[in-house]
Amino acid sequence: MNVTPDIIRCELIGTEAKVAKSLHNCNVGLSGKIMDETRNTFVVLHEGKRKTLVKEASVFNFRFSDGTIVEIDGKLLVGRPEDRLKKHVRRLW
């Protein structure tokens, strides 16, 4: 997978995710498959239980189907999934 700023426009449901950093210490290290996404949260299947994670309060590591691991700040992901397609991100590198 080509890692560009357009990566935030990808469909994330079904992707493996891990919380790298969070304002809520109990969420750090939580990992699993993303089952659902709302404007402000992800629902992750962690050890057979559904956990709701706040996007804005966390930094996520996503593992895509080709094995690529990308770290994305949840603040960039806030918004409805269908509206992220319209979002333009300035390239920082």
One Martini backbone bead per residue (centre of mass of N, CA, C, O) as a GRO file, in nm:
protein
   93
    1MET     BB    1   0.098   0.034   0.020
    2ASN     BB    2   0.047   0.372  -0.020
    3VAL     BB    3   0.186   0.631   0.175
    4THR     BB    4  -0.045   0.889   0.223
    5PRO     BB    5  -0.269   1.135   0.298
    6ASP     BB    6  -0.505   0.946   0.169
    7ILE     BB    7  -0.536   0.727   0.399
    8ILE     BB    8  -0.791   0.865   0.546
    9ARG     BB    9  -0.990   0.767   0.295
   10CYS     BB   10  -1.017   0.495   0.396
   11GLU     BB   11  -1.145   0.199   0.474
   12LEU     BB   12  -1.172   0.073   0.823
   13ILE     BB   13  -1.354  -0.150   0.808
   14GLY     BB   14  -1.176  -0.452   0.900
   15THR     BB   15  -0.943  -0.332   1.044
   16GLU     BB   16  -0.659  -0.337   1.213
   17ALA     BB   17  -0.626  -0.216   1.557
   18LYS     BB   18  -0.418   0.011   1.761
   19VAL     BB   19  -0.346   0.162   2.064
   20ALA     BB   20  -0.082   0.383   2.124
   21LYS     BB   21  -0.249   0.640   2.223
   22SER     BB   22  -0.401   0.798   2.525
   23LEU     BB   23  -0.597   0.966   2.755
   24HIS     BB   24  -0.684   0.667   2.815
   25ASN     BB   25  -0.502   0.429   2.972
   26CYS     BB   26  -0.696   0.172   2.926
   27ASN     BB   27  -0.656   0.182   2.592
   28VAL     BB   28  -0.376   0.106   2.586
   29GLY     BB   29  -0.324  -0.172   2.359
   30LEU     BB   30  -0.572  -0.195   2.218
   31SER     BB   31  -0.706  -0.461   2.006
   32GLY     BB   32  -0.855  -0.498   1.670
   33LYS     BB   33  -1.142  -0.512   1.493
   34ILE     BB   34  -1.327  -0.310   1.299
   35MET     BB   35  -1.688  -0.287   1.310
   36ASP     BB   36  -1.734   0.030   1.366
   37GLU     BB   37  -1.842   0.372   1.261
   38THR     BB   38  -1.836   0.699   1.368
   39ARG     BB   39  -1.779   1.021   1.411
   40ASN     BB   40  -1.620   0.960   1.720
   41THR     BB   41  -1.603   0.635   1.674
   42PHE     BB   42  -1.492   0.308   1.758
   43VAL     BB   43  -1.559  -0.039   1.701
   44VAL     BB   44  -1.399  -0.301   1.882
   45LEU     BB   45  -1.278  -0.634   1.863
   46HIS     BB   46  -1.188  -0.747   2.195
   47GLU     BB   47  -1.180  -1.051   2.304
   48GLY     BB   48  -1.506  -1.071   2.218
   49LYS     BB   49  -1.536  -0.759   2.267
   50ARG     BB   50  -1.691  -0.452   2.268
   51LYS     BB   51  -1.516  -0.148   2.192
   52THR     BB   52  -1.513   0.198   2.265
   53LEU     BB   53  -1.348   0.455   2.071
   54VAL     BB   54  -1.203   0.759   2.081
   55LYS     BB   55  -1.061   0.939   1.838
   56GLU     BB   56  -0.950   1.217   1.964
   57ALA     BB   57  -0.792   1.049   2.216
   58SER     BB   58  -0.621   0.899   1.980
   59VAL     BB   59  -0.368   0.668   1.861
   60PHE     BB   60  -0.329   0.476   1.562
   61ASN     BB   61  -0.271   0.138   1.449
   62PHE     BB   62  -0.275   0.023   1.117
   63ARG     BB   63  -0.359  -0.290   0.952
   64PHE     BB   64  -0.328  -0.392   0.646
   65SER     BB   65  -0.365  -0.647   0.412
   66ASP     BB   66  -0.043  -0.604   0.320
   67GLY     BB   67   0.105  -0.519   0.621
   68THR     BB   68   0.066  -0.233   0.668
   69ILE     BB   69   0.177   0.020   0.902
   70VAL     BB   70  -0.021   0.289   1.045
   71GLU     BB   71   0.000   0.612   1.194
   72ILE     BB   72  -0.294   0.775   1.338
   73ASP     BB   73  -0.457   1.047   1.420
   74GLY     BB   74  -0.779   1.080   1.537
   75LYS     BB   75  -0.830   1.382   1.452
   76LEU     BB   76  -0.834   1.306   1.136
   77LEU     BB   77  -1.105   1.101   1.176
   78VAL     BB   78  -1.307   1.302   1.235
   79GLY     BB   79  -1.605   1.189   1.119
   80ARG     BB   80  -1.769   1.087   0.873
   81PRO     BB   81  -1.686   0.850   0.652
   82GLU     BB   82  -1.815   0.994   0.396
   83ASP     BB   83  -1.660   1.279   0.454
   84ARG     BB   84  -1.356   1.192   0.420
   85LEU     BB   85  -1.350   1.196   0.106
   86LYS     BB   86  -1.360   1.528   0.101
   87LYS     BB   87  -1.101   1.549   0.245
   88HIS     BB   88  -0.819   1.767   0.279
   89VAL     BB   89  -0.465   1.706   0.297
   90ARG     BB   90  -0.179   1.831   0.385
   91ARG     BB   91   0.137   1.796   0.299
   92LEU     BB   92   0.427   1.734   0.530
   93TRP     BB   93   0.663   1.597   0.305
   0.00000   0.00000   0.00000
